[in-house]
């Protein structure tokens, strides 16, 4: 990460963080998320100033998220990103050591798939428009929202033909 010019100190820490985020043109949702994680980090450490804390304190916070709060791996990574941003872009300092917190294991959840026979049974139990929509979505692999946006002039049933076009903006 390339360091930014120092943010002039002007009041509250969260205002400095907000200014740094906006200087980097991060999204509003990222801004809100990072600010929330930094607040939680400060509160977790009984309102100690983050400038006085370091790698061990970041590790303690991330370990707490993993062990006590049972957050998802992506949530823990988001908290880590917010704290790295705080130290790197607001304080203009790198964390002194590699952050070695207990990490959440990513789940190896595989989606449940239906067999061909099960799909035929489900589609056979349907009738009318819902059946047509389900067959269309299944047969084309089309995303659900895309199927709902289809217009009747896009379908040429007698030719087994669909025309897709993006809406005018």
Buried (B, 14 or more C-beta within 10 A) or exposed (E): EEEEEEBEEEEEBBEBBBBBBEEEEBEEEBBEBBBEBBBBBBEBBEEEEBEEBBBBBBBBBBBBBBEEEEBEEEBBBBBBBBBBBBBBBBBEEEBEEEBEBEBBEEEEEEEEEEEEEEBEEEBEEEEEEEBBBBEBBBEEEBEEEEBEEBEEEEBEEEEEEEEEEEEEE
